[in-house]
């Protein structure tokens, strides 16, 4: 499913009208670009010249004046149509053209890297679905065509190991791979492939740097809920507080029967009368006339939605009087259930361009690495569209190409950078993203923060890795990690390192040459999951390295003997059973086994590398987690260590052939 096929695609013309100034239509990509620092490289003569960006999508409309030309002298220098192989990869849907426009449009709209070239790979015709097989073929073709960067603003909403292997192959060829997180937020664990790939860079979406980046918050009995302001609502000077009252469908008759004065009213979307068109504008007017201070409309089906107060069917003199927000059906019903007794609520509408867009998919995807790793503007992005048009669109599909364009600028500046070094520069130089109350979003929402190209461009230090995960337990509370510090210029003098994290962690560090060694010692019994950061200041640049800490009561120990890994589980309480999974972090292949206090177990391994150990321990009817990692470097390259990945049907056929050949040989001997 294409990542853009979400409920929040904000393409309507009323938004465009909202964003106009008098007698002037503003090109809003030129807002998000400067907001993330794209002007600084251009002032210094860096514009993406000589960099090839592969766009795996619905094709690209290379007849558009801002993306004009097919072939060596055009903007789109090549590509392939995997849908109709005898035709060029022209975009008839619009999604791929919008993505390419964010990266490299060069006309009325200026992309992040306007002189970069595009390779267009068409893997979807209608924008409603995409084959994982075609994504893989497109990645392989981009490798053959010597792409420098691959942008994948589409994907599947589950893990796909074959796509992950194709992405890994591109990374091995030193191609920088950018993937969109997806539009299934705000729920956690909503990132699918290829966004789940640990080595590609996965991008979530924030609002754009626009006056239209209106954000809404709602708290009921001090519990926060995710709400979206309806188009036509306005910023309010201070939060609205009051009791929440349920008002049916928001009809006049519904409200005449209850006292809604000075309340925050909640009503259901639609009507209980078949065929009745009960517009949001009608619900708003009825609520305001009855004395409500604000209105919440919950969905009449699963999911959240973007509503319009101002539309072509409203009365000419209609103007919204009170703020209106939409909410998911399930959360709306929870609110109604919670307000049966006396309640208090607070609603706020304000401008915040760095607020994470509600649709942006969230992590985590694994206990061993962080996703998403970064966010970029992905709401209300004005960009190119097929048929020589322009369009305002929203989705992580448009956040990802901001990163691809930024990578093109960094690669032009320094062509010798490896893909993981570009990733480090982008991730460690971000700006923090905070909510309405000044509290930073979770790492699983934003990664290290919001893209800042100017910061990345000025950076003189590459830090590897740019983020990390700490897995400790009650039995093993110490953790150490080494970081490589690579200088682009200057020296490591006056390097300042600060630790921001839980107070029960003792932190220390030392420098040895170009390596930074850190140590953590976790004290106490406050088991749980925690976040923190290392802040490194060097040569007037600030670098942020986020980390996630898993502090578990139980432990899993692993020991290698020849080709086998043996496991031991410890827990302060009596445990009865544990399921242990090991994952090769290179190919993400996972094997499992089970153990009990009386029964030991092992898993055979076939290649060197780092393995992630995940134990699910059964304790008194509940499950307790424990994690570990092991690096295997001692396996020899003999035939015993080769693992043949032959499909079962093919393997069976091979066995049959071998048997037949053997029988024939015996008959001949007789």
RAGIGI-V984745 format. One record per residue. N is the residue number from 0. RES is the residue in one small letter. NEAR is the number of other C-alpha atoms within 8 Angstrom. D_FIRST is the distance of its C-alpha to the first C-alpha in Angstrom with 1 decimal. Layout:
BEGIN
n: <N | N>
res: <RES | RES>
near: <NEAR | NEAR>
d_first: <D_FIRST | D_FIRST>
END
This chain:
BEGIN
n: <0 | 1 | 2 | 3 | 4 | 5 | 6 | 7 | 8 | 9 | 10 | 11 | 12 | 13 | 14 | 15 | 16 | 17 | 18 | 19 | 20 | 21 | 22 | 23 | 24 | 25 | 26 | 27 | 28 | 29 | 30 | 31 | 32 | 33 | 34 | 35 | 36 | 37 | 38 | 39 | 40 | 41 | 42 | 43 | 44 | 45 | 46 | 47 | 48 | 49 | 50 | 51 | 52 | 53 | 54 | 55 | 56 | 57 | 58 | 59 | 60 | 61 | 62 | 63 | 64 | 65 | 66 | 67 | 68 | 69 | 70 | 71 | 72 | 73 | 74 | 75 | 76 | 77 | 78 | 79 | 80 | 81 | 82 | 83 | 84 | 85 | 86 | 87 | 88 | 89 | 90 | 91 | 92 | 93 | 94 | 95 | 96 | 97 | 98 | 99 | 100 | 101 | 102 | 103 | 104 | 105 | 106 | 107 | 108 | 109 | 110 | 111 | 112 | 113 | 114 | 115 | 116 | 117 | 118 | 119 | 120 | 121 | 122 | 123 | 124 | 125 | 126 | 127 | 128 | 129 | 130 | 131 | 132 | 133 | 134 | 135 | 136 | 137 | 138 | 139 | 140 | 141 | 142 | 143 | 144 | 145 | 146 | 147 | 148 | 149 | 150 | 151 | 152 | 153 | 154 | 155 | 156 | 157 | 158 | 159 | 160 | 161 | 162 | 163 | 164 | 165 | 166 | 167 | 168 | 169 | 170 | 171 | 172 | 173 | 174 | 175 | 176 | 177 | 178 | 179 | 180 | 181 | 182 | 183 | 184 | 185 | 186 | 187 | 188 | 189 | 190 | 191 | 192 | 193 | 194 | 195 | 196 | 197 | 198 | 199 | 200 | 201 | 202 | 203 | 204 | 205 | 206 | 207 | 208 | 209 | 210 | 211 | 212 | 213 | 214 | 215 | 216 | 217 | 218 | 219 | 220 | 221 | 222 | 223 | 224 | 225 | 226 | 227 | 228 | 229 | 230 | 231 | 232 | 233 | 234 | 235 | 236 | 237 | 238 | 239 | 240 | 241 | 242 | 243 | 244 | 245 | 246 | 247 | 248 | 249 | 250 | 251 | 252 | 253 | 254 | 255 | 256 | 257 | 258 | 259 | 260 | 261 | 262 | 263 | 264 | 265 | 266 | 267 | 268 | 269 | 270 | 271 | 272 | 273 | 274 | 275 | 276 | 277 | 278 | 279 | 280 | 281 | 282 | 283 | 284 | 285 | 286 | 287 | 288 | 289 | 290 | 291 | 292 | 293 | 294 | 295 | 296 | 297 | 298 | 299 | 300 | 301 | 302 | 303 | 304 | 305 | 306 | 307 | 308 | 309 | 310 | 311 | 312 | 313 | 314 | 315 | 316 | 317 | 318 | 319 | 320 | 321 | 322 | 323 | 324 | 325 | 326 | 327 | 328 | 329 | 330 | 331 | 332 | 333 | 334 | 335 | 336 | 337 | 338 | 339 | 340 | 341 | 342 | 343 | 344 | 345 | 346 | 347 | 348 | 349 | 350 | 351 | 352 | 353 | 354 | 355 | 356 | 357 | 358 | 359 | 360 | 361 | 362 | 363 | 364 | 365 | 366 | 367 | 368 | 369 | 370 | 371 | 372 | 373 | 374 | 375 | 376 | 377 | 378 | 379 | 380 | 381 | 382 | 383 | 384 | 385 | 386 | 387 | 388 | 389 | 390 | 391 | 392 | 393 | 394 | 395 | 396 | 397 | 398 | 399 | 400 | 401 | 402 | 403 | 404 | 405 | 406 | 407 | 408 | 409 | 410 | 411 | 412 | 413 | 414 | 415 | 416 | 417 | 418 | 419 | 420 | 421 | 422 | 423 | 424 | 425 | 426 | 427 | 428 | 429 | 430 | 431 | 432 | 433 | 434 | 435 | 436 | 437 | 438 | 439 | 440 | 441 | 442 | 443 | 444 | 445 | 446 | 447 | 448 | 449 | 450 | 451 | 452 | 453 | 454 | 455 | 456 | 457 | 458 | 459 | 460 | 461 | 462 | 463 | 464 | 465 | 466 | 467 | 468 | 469 | 470 | 471 | 472 | 473 | 474 | 475 | 476 | 477 | 478 | 479 | 480 | 481 | 482 | 483 | 484 | 485 | 486 | 487 | 488 | 489 | 490 | 491 | 492 | 493 | 494 | 495 | 496 | 497 | 498 | 499 | 500 | 501 | 502 | 503 | 504 | 505 | 506 | 507 | 508 | 509 | 510 | 511 | 512 | 513 | 514 | 515 | 516 | 517 | 518 | 519 | 520 | 521 | 522 | 523 | 524 | 525 | 526 | 527 | 528 | 529 | 530 | 531 | 532 | 533 | 534 | 535 | 536 | 537 | 538 | 539 | 540 | 541 | 542 | 543 | 544 | 545 | 546 | 547 | 548 | 549 | 550 | 551 | 552 | 553 | 554 | 555 | 556 | 557 | 558 | 559 | 560 | 561 | 562 | 563 | 564 | 565 | 566 | 567 | 568 | 569 | 570 | 571 | 572 | 573 | 574 | 575 | 576 | 577 | 578 | 579 | 580 | 581 | 582 | 583 | 584 | 585 | 586 | 587 | 588 | 589 | 590 | 591 | 592 | 593 | 594 | 595 | 596 | 597 | 598 | 599 | 600 | 601 | 602 | 603 | 604 | 605 | 606 | 607 | 608 | 609 | 610 | 611 | 612 | 613 | 614 | 615 | 616 | 617 | 618 | 619 | 620 | 621 | 622 | 623 | 624 | 625 | 626 | 627 | 628 | 629 | 630 | 631 | 632 | 633 | 634 | 635 | 636 | 637 | 638 | 639 | 640 | 641 | 642 | 643 | 644 | 645 | 646 | 647 | 648 | 649 | 650 | 651 | 652 | 653 | 654 | 655 | 656 | 657 | 658 | 659 | 660 | 661 | 662 | 663 | 664 | 665 | 666 | 667 | 668 | 669>
res: <x | x | x | x | x | x | x | x | x | x | x | x | x | x | x | x | x | x | x | x | x | x | x | x | x | x | x | x | x | x | x | x | x | x | x | x | x | x | x | x | x | x | x | x | x | x | x | x | x | x | x | x | x | x | x | x | x | x | x | x | x | x | x | x | x | x | x | x | x | x | x | x | x | x | x | x | x | x | x | x | x | x | x | x | x | x | x | x | x | x | x | x | x | x | x | x | x | x | x | x | x | x | x | x | x | x | x | x | x | x | x | x | x | x | x | x | x | x | x | x | x | x | x | x | x | x | x | x | x | x | x | x | x | x | x | x | x | x | x | x | x | x | x | x | x | x | x | x | x | x | x | x | x | x | x | x | x | x | x | x | x | x | x | x | x | x | x | x | x | x | x | x | x | x | x | x | x | x | x | x | x | x | x | x | x | x | x | x | x | x | x | x | x | x | x | x | x | x | x | x | x | x | x | x | x | x | x | x | x | x | x | x | x | x | x | x | x | x | x | x | x | x | x | x | x | x | x | x | x | x | x | x | x | x | x | x | x | x | x | x | x | x | x | x | x | x | x | x | x | x | x | x | x | x | x | x | x | x | x | x | x | x | x | x | x | x | x | x | x | x | x | x | x | x | x | x | x | x | x | x | x | x | x | x | x | x | x | x | x | x | x | x | x | x | x | x | x | x | x | x | x | x | x | x | x | x | x | x | x | x | x | x | x | x | x | x | x | x | x | x | x | x | x | x | x | x | x | x | x | x | x | x | x | x | x | x | x | x | x | x | x | x | x | x | x | x | x | x | x | x | x | x | x | x | x | x | x | x | x | x | x | x | x | x | x | x | x | x | x | x | x | x | x | x | x | x | x | x | x | x | x | x | x | x | x | x | x | x | x | x | x | x | x | x | x | x | x | x | x | x | x | x | x | x | x | x | x | x | x | x | x | x | x | x | x | x | x | x | x | x | x | x | x | x | x | x | x | x | x | x | x | x | x | x | x | x | x | x | x | x | x | x | x | x | x | x | x | x | x | x | x | x | x | x | x | x | x | x | x | x | x | x | x | x | x | x | x | x | x | x | x | x | x | x | x | x | x | x | x | x | x | x | x | x | x | x | x | x | x | x | x | x | x | x | x | x | x | x | x | x | x | x | x | x | x | x | x | x | x | x | x | x | x | x | x | x | x | x | x | x | x | x | x | x | x | x | x | x | x | x | x | x | x | x | x | x | x | x | x | x | x | x | x | x | x | x | x | x | x | x | x | x | x | x | x | x | x | x | x | x | x | x | x | x | x | x | x | x | x | x | x | x | x | x | x | x | x | x | x | x | x | x | x | x | x | x | x | x | x | x | x | x | x | x | x | x | x | x | x | x | x | x | x | x | x | x | x | x | x | x | x | x | x | x | x | x | x | x | x | x | x | x | x | x | x | x | x | x | x | x | x | x | x | x | x | x | x | x | x | x | x | x | x | x | x | x | x | x | x | x | x | x | x | x | x | x | x | x | x | x | x | x | x | x | x | x | x | x | x | x>
near: <11 | 12 | 14 | 14 | 10 | 10 | 7 | 9 | 10 | 11 | 9 | 7 | 6 | 8 | 11 | 9 | 7 | 7 | 10 | 10 | 7 | 4 | 5 | 6 | 7 | 7 | 10 | 11 | 13 | 10 | 11 | 12 | 13 | 9 | 8 | 12 | 11 | 13 | 9 | 9 | 12 | 9 | 7 | 6 | 6 | 11 | 13 | 13 | 11 | 8 | 12 | 12 | 15 | 15 | 15 | 18 | 14 | 19 | 18 | 15 | 14 | 12 | 9 | 13 | 8 | 11 | 15 | 11 | 11 | 11 | 9 | 7 | 7 | 9 | 13 | 17 | 13 | 10 | 13 | 11 | 15 | 10 | 8 | 6 | 8 | 5 | 6 | 8 | 13 | 10 | 15 | 10 | 10 | 12 | 12 | 14 | 15 | 14 | 14 | 14 | 16 | 17 | 15 | 17 | 16 | 11 | 8 | 6 | 13 | 13 | 15 | 14 | 15 | 13 | 10 | 16 | 13 | 14 | 14 | 15 | 16 | 18 | 16 | 13 | 10 | 8 | 12 | 8 | 8 | 13 | 8 | 10 | 7 | 10 | 12 | 11 | 8 | 13 | 13 | 10 | 8 | 13 | 11 | 7 | 6 | 7 | 13 | 11 | 15 | 16 | 14 | 14 | 17 | 14 | 15 | 13 | 10 | 7 | 9 | 11 | 9 | 7 | 13 | 12 | 9 | 11 | 13 | 12 | 8 | 14 | 13 | 7 | 7 | 9 | 13 | 14 | 13 | 16 | 15 | 16 | 15 | 20 | 13 | 12 | 12 | 10 | 8 | 10 | 9 | 13 | 15 | 14 | 14 | 14 | 15 | 11 | 9 | 8 | 6 | 13 | 13 | 15 | 17 | 22 | 15 | 17 | 16 | 14 | 11 | 9 | 7 | 7 | 13 | 12 | 11 | 12 | 12 | 12 | 11 | 12 | 7 | 7 | 6 | 8 | 9 | 10 | 11 | 12 | 15 | 13 | 10 | 8 | 11 | 7 | 8 | 8 | 4 | 5 | 9 | 9 | 9 | 10 | 11 | 12 | 10 | 8 | 11 | 10 | 12 | 13 | 9 | 7 | 6 | 11 | 15 | 8 | 6 | 7 | 6 | 13 | 8 | 9 | 13 | 16 | 15 | 15 | 13 | 12 | 10 | 9 | 10 | 5 | 5 | 5 | 4 | 6 | 6 | 8 | 8 | 10 | 11 | 8 | 12 | 15 | 10 | 12 | 15 | 12 | 7 | 10 | 10 | 15 | 13 | 13 | 15 | 12 | 13 | 16 | 15 | 8 | 5 | 8 | 8 | 11 | 11 | 12 | 10 | 10 | 13 | 10 | 7 | 4 | 4 | 8 | 5 | 4 | 4 | 6 | 5 | 11 | 7 | 11 | 13 | 12 | 13 | 16 | 15 | 14 | 13 | 8 | 10 | 13 | 9 | 8 | 9 | 10 | 7 | 8 | 10 | 6 | 5 | 6 | 10 | 11 | 14 | 11 | 11 | 11 | 14 | 9 | 10 | 10 | 10 | 12 | 11 | 12 | 10 | 8 | 11 | 17 | 17 | 18 | 13 | 11 | 11 | 6 | 8 | 6 | 9 | 18 | 14 | 19 | 15 | 16 | 15 | 15 | 15 | 17 | 15 | 12 | 15 | 11 | 16 | 17 | 15 | 15 | 7 | 9 | 8 | 9 | 11 | 13 | 13 | 15 | 18 | 18 | 15 | 17 | 17 | 18 | 15 | 14 | 12 | 14 | 15 | 12 | 12 | 14 | 13 | 12 | 12 | 13 | 7 | 7 | 7 | 5 | 8 | 7 | 10 | 8 | 11 | 13 | 10 | 13 | 13 | 13 | 14 | 13 | 14 | 16 | 9 | 8 | 12 | 11 | 9 | 7 | 5 | 6 | 7 | 8 | 9 | 8 | 14 | 12 | 12 | 16 | 14 | 15 | 13 | 15 | 14 | 12 | 12 | 12 | 11 | 13 | 8 | 7 | 11 | 10 | 11 | 13 | 13 | 10 | 8 | 12 | 8 | 11 | 12 | 9 | 11 | 14 | 13 | 11 | 8 | 7 | 10 | 9 | 10 | 8 | 7 | 8 | 10 | 11 | 11 | 8 | 10 | 8 | 6 | 6 | 5 | 8 | 4 | 6 | 9 | 7 | 8 | 7 | 9 | 8 | 9 | 8 | 5 | 7 | 10 | 9 | 9 | 7 | 8 | 7 | 8 | 7 | 4 | 9 | 10 | 12 | 12 | 11 | 11 | 11 | 10 | 10 | 8 | 5 | 6 | 5 | 8 | 7 | 8 | 10 | 12 | 12 | 11 | 12 | 12 | 11 | 11 | 12 | 7 | 5 | 10 | 9 | 11 | 14 | 12 | 14 | 12 | 13 | 12 | 13 | 13 | 14 | 13 | 15 | 14 | 13 | 8 | 10 | 7 | 9 | 7 | 5 | 10 | 10 | 12 | 12 | 11 | 8 | 9 | 8 | 9 | 6 | 5 | 7 | 10 | 9 | 11 | 12 | 11 | 12 | 12 | 11 | 11 | 12 | 10 | 7 | 9 | 8 | 8 | 8 | 8 | 9 | 10 | 9 | 12 | 9 | 8 | 5 | 6 | 10 | 9 | 9 | 10 | 7 | 8 | 9 | 8 | 9 | 10 | 11 | 12 | 14 | 13 | 11 | 12 | 11 | 14 | 12 | 12 | 6 | 5 | 6 | 8 | 11 | 10 | 14 | 13 | 11 | 8 | 9 | 8 | 11 | 6 | 5 | 11 | 5 | 6 | 6 | 5 | 4 | 12 | 9 | 5 | 4 | 4 | 6 | 6 | 6 | 6 | 8 | 9 | 8 | 8 | 8 | 8 | 8 | 8 | 8 | 8 | 8 | 8 | 8 | 8 | 8 | 8 | 8 | 7 | 6 | 5 | 4>
d_first: <0.0 | 3.8 | 6.3 | 8.5 | 7.1 | 9.6 | 13.0 | 14.8 | 14.4 | 18.2 | 18.8 | 21.8 | 25.1 | 27.0 | 25.6 | 26.8 | 30.1 | 30.3 | 29.9 | 32.6 | 36.2 | 39.0 | 39.1 | 36.4 | 32.7 | 31.6 | 28.9 | 27.1 | 25.5 | 29.2 | 29.2 | 26.4 | 27.7 | 31.3 | 30.1 | 28.6 | 31.7 | 30.7 | 34.1 | 36.1 | 35.0 | 35.6 | 39.1 | 39.7 | 38.6 | 35.2 | 32.4 | 30.1 | 32.5 | 32.1 | 28.6 | 25.8 | 22.2 | 19.4 | 16.3 | 13.4 | 11.3 | 11.9 | 15.6 | 18.4 | 20.9 | 24.1 | 26.3 | 25.7 | 29.0 | 27.5 | 25.6 | 28.1 | 28.9 | 27.6 | 29.4 | 31.8 | 33.2 | 30.1 | 27.4 | 24.8 | 26.9 | 24.7 | 21.4 | 20.0 | 18.1 | 16.3 | 15.4 | 19.1 | 21.2 | 24.3 | 23.0 | 22.6 | 19.2 | 19.7 | 17.0 | 17.0 | 14.0 | 15.3 | 12.5 | 14.0 | 17.4 | 17.0 | 16.0 | 18.9 | 21.2 | 21.0 | 21.9 | 24.6 | 25.5 | 29.2 | 30.8 | 30.7 | 28.0 | 28.6 | 25.8 | 26.3 | 27.6 | 28.7 | 30.4 | 27.7 | 26.5 | 22.9 | 21.6 | 18.7 | 16.4 | 14.3 | 11.4 | 9.6 | 11.9 | 10.7 | 8.0 | 5.9 | 4.3 | 5.7 | 8.4 | 9.7 | 13.0 | 12.6 | 11.6 | 14.8 | 16.8 | 16.1 | 17.3 | 20.3 | 21.1 | 21.0 | 23.5 | 25.6 | 25.7 | 27.0 | 24.4 | 25.6 | 22.3 | 18.6 | 16.1 | 12.4 | 10.6 | 7.1 | 6.2 | 5.6 | 7.4 | 10.4 | 13.1 | 13.0 | 16.6 | 16.4 | 14.1 | 16.5 | 19.4 | 18.4 | 18.1 | 21.5 | 23.0 | 22.2 | 23.8 | 26.7 | 27.2 | 27.5 | 24.4 | 23.0 | 19.3 | 17.4 | 14.0 | 12.5 | 12.8 | 9.9 | 10.6 | 11.4 | 15.1 | 18.0 | 18.0 | 18.8 | 17.0 | 13.5 | 12.5 | 10.5 | 10.9 | 12.1 | 13.2 | 15.3 | 17.3 | 20.9 | 22.1 | 19.5 | 19.7 | 17.0 | 17.2 | 17.1 | 18.1 | 21.5 | 23.0 | 24.6 | 28.3 | 29.0 | 31.3 | 28.3 | 26.7 | 28.0 | 27.3 | 28.3 | 29.5 | 30.9 | 33.1 | 34.6 | 37.4 | 36.4 | 32.9 | 30.1 | 27.2 | 24.1 | 24.7 | 23.6 | 26.4 | 26.2 | 26.7 | 30.5 | 31.5 | 33.6 | 34.5 | 37.3 | 40.2 | 40.2 | 38.3 | 38.9 | 40.3 | 41.3 | 40.8 | 37.6 | 38.5 | 36.4 | 36.8 | 35.1 | 33.2 | 35.3 | 37.6 | 41.2 | 42.4 | 40.2 | 41.5 | 45.1 | 45.4 | 44.5 | 45.6 | 42.7 | 45.0 | 43.8 | 40.9 | 37.2 | 36.0 | 32.9 | 31.8 | 29.1 | 26.7 | 27.7 | 30.9 | 32.6 | 33.9 | 31.8 | 31.1 | 32.6 | 30.9 | 31.6 | 30.1 | 29.6 | 32.6 | 34.7 | 33.9 | 34.6 | 37.9 | 39.1 | 38.4 | 40.2 | 43.1 | 43.5 | 43.8 | 40.5 | 39.8 | 36.0 | 33.3 | 30.2 | 27.9 | 25.8 | 22.9 | 23.7 | 20.4 | 18.3 | 17.0 | 18.4 | 18.6 | 20.2 | 23.4 | 25.8 | 29.6 | 30.5 | 29.3 | 31.0 | 32.5 | 34.4 | 38.2 | 39.4 | 41.2 | 38.5 | 37.8 | 36.0 | 38.7 | 36.9 | 33.6 | 30.7 | 27.6 | 24.7 | 23.7 | 21.5 | 23.1 | 23.8 | 25.4 | 27.3 | 28.8 | 29.8 | 31.6 | 33.4 | 34.5 | 35.7 | 37.9 | 40.1 | 42.6 | 43.6 | 40.8 | 40.3 | 37.3 | 36.6 | 34.1 | 33.8 | 32.2 | 32.5 | 31.3 | 29.7 | 27.6 | 26.9 | 25.6 | 22.2 | 19.7 | 19.0 | 15.2 | 15.3 | 14.1 | 17.2 | 18.7 | 20.5 | 18.7 | 22.1 | 25.8 | 26.6 | 24.7 | 23.3 | 19.8 | 19.0 | 22.0 | 22.2 | 21.2 | 21.6 | 21.6 | 18.3 | 19.5 | 21.4 | 21.0 | 22.7 | 21.6 | 21.7 | 19.8 | 20.2 | 23.4 | 25.4 | 24.2 | 23.5 | 21.1 | 20.8 | 17.3 | 16.1 | 13.4 | 13.5 | 12.2 | 15.8 | 17.5 | 16.5 | 18.3 | 21.3 | 21.6 | 21.2 | 23.9 | 26.1 | 25.9 | 27.0 | 30.0 | 31.0 | 30.8 | 32.9 | 35.4 | 35.6 | 34.4 | 35.5 | 33.1 | 31.0 | 27.3 | 28.1 | 30.9 | 28.7 | 26.4 | 29.5 | 30.9 | 27.8 | 27.4 | 31.1 | 32.0 | 29.6 | 30.9 | 30.7 | 28.5 | 30.3 | 29.8 | 32.1 | 34.8 | 34.9 | 33.3 | 30.9 | 27.3 | 26.5 | 25.6 | 22.4 | 21.6 | 22.8 | 23.9 | 27.1 | 26.6 | 25.9 | 26.1 | 29.6 | 30.2 | 33.9 | 34.4 | 32.5 | 34.6 | 37.8 | 37.2 | 39.8 | 38.6 | 35.6 | 35.1 | 33.5 | 31.6 | 30.3 | 29.5 | 30.4 | 30.5 | 33.8 | 34.3 | 37.8 | 39.6 | 42.9 | 44.3 | 42.9 | 42.8 | 43.2 | 40.5 | 40.9 | 38.6 | 39.4 | 37.8 | 38.5 | 39.7 | 39.6 | 41.6 | 40.5 | 43.9 | 46.7 | 47.8 | 46.8 | 49.8 | 49.4 | 46.1 | 45.5 | 43.2 | 42.5 | 40.9 | 39.0 | 38.3 | 39.8 | 43.6 | 44.2 | 43.0 | 45.8 | 44.5 | 46.3 | 45.6 | 47.5 | 47.1 | 48.1 | 48.0 | 44.4 | 43.0 | 42.4 | 43.0 | 42.1 | 43.3 | 42.4 | 44.4 | 42.9 | 45.7 | 46.0 | 44.0 | 41.3 | 38.5 | 35.0 | 32.2 | 33.2 | 32.1 | 34.3 | 34.7 | 37.1 | 38.3 | 39.9 | 42.0 | 43.2 | 44.7 | 43.6 | 40.0 | 38.3 | 35.7 | 33.6 | 32.6 | 30.9 | 31.2 | 30.2 | 33.1 | 32.9 | 36.4 | 36.7 | 39.8 | 39.3 | 39.1 | 38.0 | 40.1 | 39.3 | 41.9 | 41.5 | 44.1 | 43.7 | 40.3 | 39.7 | 38.5 | 40.5 | 39.6 | 41.7 | 40.7 | 42.8 | 42.6 | 45.3 | 45.0 | 45.3 | 42.1 | 41.7 | 38.5 | 35.9 | 32.6 | 32.2 | 29.2 | 29.5 | 26.8 | 27.5 | 26.1 | 25.9 | 23.7 | 22.5 | 24.1 | 25.3 | 28.4 | 30.0 | 33.5 | 35.5 | 38.9 | 41.6 | 44.7 | 46.6 | 44.2 | 43.0 | 40.2 | 38.8 | 35.8 | 36.4 | 34.9 | 34.8 | 34.3 | 35.3 | 33.0 | 32.0 | 31.0 | 29.6 | 31.4 | 29.9 | 32.4 | 31.9 | 35.5 | 36.7 | 39.5 | 41.3 | 38.3 | 35.8 | 33.6 | 34.5 | 32.5 | 34.1 | 32.8 | 34.3 | 33.8 | 35.9 | 36.3 | 37.5 | 39.5 | 42.2 | 40.7 | 42.3 | 40.7 | 42.5 | 41.2 | 41.0 | 38.2 | 35.9 | 33.0 | 31.9 | 28.2 | 28.9 | 26.7 | 28.8 | 29.2 | 30.4 | 32.6 | 34.2 | 34.9 | 36.5 | 38.7 | 39.8 | 40.8 | 42.7 | 44.6 | 45.5 | 46.7 | 48.7 | 50.3 | 51.2 | 52.8 | 54.9 | 56.1 | 57.2 | 59.2 | 60.9>
END
